[in-house]
């Protein structure tokens, strides 16, 4: 059985502030720089979701990309887009909203829904800026 990897891209905007309450303002600014802006800051995120599976002999699909799009919309875009990651996103509550932590949380939101369609989520790539991104392969 030959498996294929297929990727869907999504975009969303979100604000956040990186801050550790036990530290002084000076220490937060030293560690997090502009990301510790007291009035928050935002990013235009780009997410790449890669799944693998065996193409169906009838449809030729590993996963119907419309279904993958709908999963991403329901479990990522709707909860996050134009929201404050620190305040508005339940699955980020109590978690430092770095790109690294966000990509893990996104994986946890979508992986069961992809698996239930007979595919395996293999890779996420989350661009915070055009120069900065994180990769996550699950369980590492």
C-alpha positions as CSV (number, residue, x, y, z in Angstrom):
1,X,0.0,0.0,0.0
2,X,1.5,3.3,-1.1
3,X,1.0,6.2,1.3
4,X,0.9,9.8,0.1
5,X,1.4,13.0,2.1
6,X,-0.9,15.9,1.3
7,X,-0.8,19.4,2.8
8,X,-3.5,22.1,3.3
9,X,-2.6,25.7,4.1
10,X,-4.7,28.0,6.3
11,X,-4.3,31.5,7.5
12,X,-5.4,33.3,10.6
13,X,-4.7,36.4,12.6
14,X,-4.2,36.5,16.4
15,X,-2.8,38.7,19.1
16,X,-0.8,37.6,22.1
17,X,1.7,38.8,24.8
18,X,4.5,36.7,26.1
19,X,4.8,37.4,29.8
20,X,5.8,35.5,33.0
21,X,3.9,36.9,36.0
22,X,6.6,36.0,38.5
23,X,9.2,38.2,36.7
24,X,9.6,41.9,36.8
25,X,8.7,44.0,33.9
26,X,12.4,44.5,33.2
27,X,13.0,40.8,33.1
28,X,10.0,40.2,30.9
29,X,11.2,42.8,28.4
30,X,14.8,41.4,28.5
31,X,13.6,37.9,27.7
32,X,10.6,38.5,25.5
33,X,11.5,41.9,23.9
34,X,8.7,43.4,21.8
35,X,6.6,40.2,22.5
36,X,6.1,41.5,26.0
37,X,4.3,44.7,24.8
38,X,1.8,45.5,27.6
39,X,-0.8,46.4,24.9
40,X,-0.3,43.0,23.1
41,X,0.8,42.5,19.5
42,X,-0.4,40.4,16.6
43,X,0.6,38.2,13.8
44,X,-0.7,37.0,10.5
45,X,-0.1,33.3,11.0
46,X,0.1,30.7,8.3
47,X,-0.5,27.0,9.1
48,X,0.5,24.0,6.9
49,X,-1.3,20.8,7.9
50,X,0.2,17.6,6.4
51,X,-1.6,14.2,6.6
52,X,-0.7,10.9,5.1
53,X,-2.8,8.0,4.0
54,X,-3.4,5.5,1.2
55,X,-5.4,6.9,-1.7
56,X,-8.9,5.5,-1.9
57,X,-9.2,3.3,-5.1
58,X,-12.5,5.0,-6.1
59,X,-11.9,8.7,-5.1
60,X,-8.2,8.8,-5.4
61,X,-8.2,10.8,-2.1
62,X,-6.2,10.1,1.1
63,X,-8.5,12.6,2.7
64,X,-11.1,14.8,1.0
65,X,-9.4,18.2,1.2
66,X,-12.9,19.8,1.8
67,X,-13.1,17.7,5.0
68,X,-9.6,18.7,6.0
69,X,-10.4,22.4,5.3
70,X,-13.6,22.0,7.5
71,X,-11.6,20.4,10.3
72,X,-9.0,23.3,10.2
73,X,-11.8,25.9,10.1
74,X,-13.8,24.4,13.0
75,X,-10.9,23.6,15.4
76,X,-8.3,26.2,14.5
77,X,-9.5,29.2,12.5
78,X,-12.9,29.7,14.3
79,X,-11.4,29.5,17.8
80,X,-8.3,31.5,17.0
81,X,-8.8,34.0,14.1
82,X,-8.9,37.6,15.3
83,X,-8.7,36.5,18.9
84,X,-6.3,37.1,21.8
85,X,-4.4,33.9,22.4
86,X,-3.9,34.8,26.1
87,X,-7.6,35.7,26.8
88,X,-9.9,34.3,24.2
89,X,-8.8,30.8,23.2
90,X,-9.9,28.1,25.7
91,X,-7.3,25.5,24.6
92,X,-4.5,28.0,25.3
93,X,-5.7,28.9,28.8
94,X,-2.8,28.9,31.2
95,X,-0.2,28.2,28.4
96,X,2.5,30.7,27.4
97,X,1.2,31.5,23.8
98,X,4.5,31.1,22.0
99,X,4.5,29.8,18.5
100,X,6.0,26.5,19.9
101,X,3.2,26.0,22.4
102,X,0.5,27.1,19.9
103,X,1.6,24.5,17.3
104,X,1.4,21.7,19.9
105,X,-2.1,22.9,21.0
106,X,-3.3,23.0,17.4
107,X,-2.0,19.4,16.9
108,X,-4.0,18.3,19.9
109,X,-7.2,20.0,18.6
110,X,-7.1,18.5,15.1
111,X,-5.3,15.2,15.3
112,X,-8.3,13.1,16.6
113,X,-10.6,14.5,13.8
114,X,-8.0,13.6,11.1
115,X,-7.4,10.2,12.5
116,X,-11.2,9.5,12.6
117,X,-11.1,9.9,8.8
118,X,-8.5,7.1,8.3
119,X,-5.5,9.4,7.9
120,X,-2.5,10.2,10.0
121,X,-1.5,13.8,10.9
122,X,2.2,13.8,10.3
123,X,3.4,17.4,10.3
124,X,2.4,20.9,11.2
125,X,4.3,24.0,10.2
126,X,3.2,27.3,11.7
127,X,4.6,30.6,10.4
128,X,4.4,33.4,12.9
129,X,6.2,35.8,10.5
130,X,7.6,35.2,7.1
131,X,11.0,34.7,8.8
132,X,10.0,32.6,11.8
133,X,8.1,29.3,11.9
134,X,7.9,26.2,14.0
135,X,7.5,22.5,12.9
136,X,5.8,19.8,14.9
137,X,5.6,16.1,14.1
138,X,3.6,15.0,17.2
139,X,4.7,13.3,20.3
140,X,8.3,14.5,20.3
